[in-house]
Amino acid sequence: MSDQAPPYAPLPVVSSLPPDPNSTSSANPILLLPNPAFPNKRKRTGFRRKVPSGSPAAAAPSPAVPSQPAHPASAADDIIVINREPTAEAVTALTAGFPADSLTDEEIEAGVVSDVGGIEQVNYILIRNHLLCRWRETYNSWLAKEPFATLIPPHCEHLLNAAYSFLVSHSYVNFGVAPAIKERIPKEPTRPTTVVVIGAGLAGLAAARQLVAFGFKVIVLEGRKRCGGRVYTKKMEGSGRSAAADLGGSVLTGTFGNPLGIVAKQLGLPMHKIRDKCPLYRPDGSPVDPEVDKKVEITFNKLLDKSSNLRASMGEVAVDVSLGAALETLRQADGGISTQEEKNLFNWHLANLEYANAGLLSKLSLAFWDQDDPYDMGGDHCFLPGGNVKLVQALAENVPIVYERTVHTVRYGGDGVQVVVNGGQVYEGDMALCTVPLGVLKTGGIKFVPELPQRKLDSIKRLGFGLLNKVAMLFPHVFWSTDLDTFGHLVEDPRRRGEFFLFYSYATVAGGPLLMALVAGEAAHNFETMPPTDAVSSVLQILRGIYEPQGIEVPDPLQSVCTRWGTDSFSLGSYSHVAVGASGDDYDILAESVGDGHLFFAGEATTRRYPATMHGAFISGLREAANITLHANARVAKTKVDKSSSANTQACATILTDLFRQPDLEFGSFSVIFGGKADPKSPAILKVEFGGQRKKNATDGAKAEQNHSNKLLFQQLQSHFNQQQQLYVYTLLSRQQAMELREVRGGDDMRLHYLCEKMGVKLVGRKGLGPGADAVIASIKAQRNRSRAKPGPSKLKKSSKPNVASS
């Protein structure tokens, strides 16, 4: 599993509900938050890439929260006061995966409020954020509902009940391994339902633990002799030395909202912040010139920004183009990389990018390779001293696991499930949860009867599953600098750019002098067949080339281990990525249950927000524990759970189409609808039309290709794109940004360039707007309904700005 948080499910870009025109409260103005939780600082170490200016993370203006009234509300349409820190609590909600000022799809489906987009929703969110924040501060305690009853006005008691029930049932609070949590786990099952969990990795352990806590009878089937899956800590020993080596997932990526960070805190485990310093060394072992290093890194980041601008310009065509093709075309057009050393440095950054995504750049989707960047949890990236085995062992405690049970068939239907393992033994249950890696699903390692729906099979095929390997070496002593955690090495052969390109020092956290060399990209695949002795010899040659000229002797290692995740039959790879032709939707499809709620799926490849991460796997397990509970409860009540797109989301799609028949603002291929009053910070929805008849004006003389340094690729793709049908893409922004965009001279191409390059906005399909937009859409609809009874025009005419081109 990834040592980083790679990737684009679009962020709810602007935020906040528009003020309620019917309310007399002074609390309606919107307070925009700074966003300290998500630093976009460039790091070399692969687990966090620079966020391009046109990425969805950069596209998002700061989230908004309703400001608090000066006195407690006394009417049902007033915003309540819980405390004086709604802004800080909104940031906590963001790091936990909630939009700060809107509902998630799951909350909408759960019916937590009766009026999506109204004051009731604002009050629910304030309560939800407050509960979540309080538990994050007291993670060793059980969060009870009763102490909060005195803080909530009587007319909002139902919102407290809804928020508490949702947070507990979906495991946003009261999870983990603290004694106060464990003592609440029933000694015996309290439900008649049996769940068979396939796989004892982080997803399987998280789900099983919560299901046991919810009263289910659970059995976990694991093919290996150990639990943890792709999270594997091996104890290395030799000549009285020992160290704990994380051969799989090793880095806690972002500690602000990371639930595994909470588990570590519950265990009282310290976390070691990975330091930013990462010197690079030439192929001959000499240090890279810092000025040349800085120049190439700036160029690399600039080309990432340009690739983001390019994909926004291309629309759907970008789905069929690789990030590697775009970057290479842009590099050639840029001309900033000329010397051999600059090329070596540039290739090092490409290897780092392939490490971050566990995929060849030639196979990564230009459109969606970074689709999960908006959901970076923020905070430090850390090692866990002693290895992640400590988390795995704590989560596996008292969970019923049967080892060396390789599942080869899963039968599912209305009567329940049958899971057949090696030797023909059959485990029966009411439901099953499959948490095996995507690599196993891709190769058909498990036969499903009946076959999985074609929709899911297509997503399994489209998503990429890449490879990262490691060489772990235990030395007699530390000969490298202890004031850094990483250093890199360049090669001259581009095909070997990922071969031992990055070293991790674990000396401060592993309990001994441990050094780890990483192998990414094409080199990771070639490494699978490289003899271990040759691999270790190559690593030692690199290390001696670096340190012996400094007068430092590099000893032979006491013990070495080479991973082979690609040929490991229980993983067949390392972690997922969005391949060419795939999108973030494929993660969602992979997560869908089948068989009328009898077979469920979890794992890092089932979460579009946190794929390829340890916490993503863990969160997906908690998610499916909630889904299984929902279906079990529905069966008891003899009702059917509809897990398709929510009725509200479908209704909002229809409403959006209707609203844009009468946009508030139009210019060229752009149209806008406004929410709220004429406040510059109020939300707006922008629609851009591609592929249709575009209007021209004398001021629109600039041609599209003139705004792109990558003319050849852009011309080819634009030619192809022009043959496609009309495409509508959207984004959320503020009224002020929409008005600013209208002022841009040069026509649609210059506006598009300005939108992506200057504003940092990413255009997405209707689904990509997310649930945050649903509340805005509902509010605009309600506002227009009220306006119909009032005289006077409601549309902002283009002619109101006579000096602006009306293209």
Buried (B, 14 or more C-beta within 10 A) or exposed (E): BBBBBBBBBBBBBBBBBBBBEEBEBEBBEBBBBEBEBBBBEBBBBBBBBBBBBBBBBBBBBBBBBBBBBEEEBEEEBBBBBBEEBBBBBBBBBBBBBBBBBBBBBBBBBBEBBEEBBBBBBBBBBBBBBBBBBBBBEEBBBBBEBEEBEEBBBEBBEBBBBBBBEBBBBBBBBBBBBBEBBBEEEEEEBEBEBBBBBBBBBBBBBBBBBBBBBBBBBBBBBBBBEBBBBBBBBBBBEBEEBBBBBBBBBBBBBBBBBBBBBBBBBBBEBEBBEBBBEBBBBBBEBEEBEEEBBEBBBEBBBBBBBBBBBBBBBBBBBBBBBBBBBBBBBBBEBBEBBEEEBBBBBBBBBBBBBBBBBBBBBBBBBBBBBBBBBBBBBBBBBBBBBBBBBBBBBBBBEEBEBEEEBBBBBBBBEEEBBBBBBEEEEEBBBBBBBBBBBBBBBBEEBBEBEEEBBEEBBBBBEBBBBBBBBBBBBBBBEBBBBEEBBBBBBBBBEBEBBBBBBBBBBBBBBBBBBBBBBBBBBBBBBBBBEBEEEEBBEBBBEBBBBBBEEEEEEBEEBBBBBBBBBBEBEBBBBBBBBBBBBBBBBBBBBBBBBBBEBBBBBBBBBBBBBBBBBBBBBBBBBBBBBBBBBBBBBBBEEEEEBEBEEBEBBEBBBEBBEEBBEEBBBBBBBBBBBBBBEEBEBBBBBBBBBBBEEBBEEEBBEBEBBEBBBBBEBBEEBBEEBEEEEEBBBBBBBBBBBBBBBBEBBBBBBBBBBBBBBEBBBBBBBBBBBBBBBBBBBBBBBBBBEEEEEEEEEEEBEBEEBEEBBBB
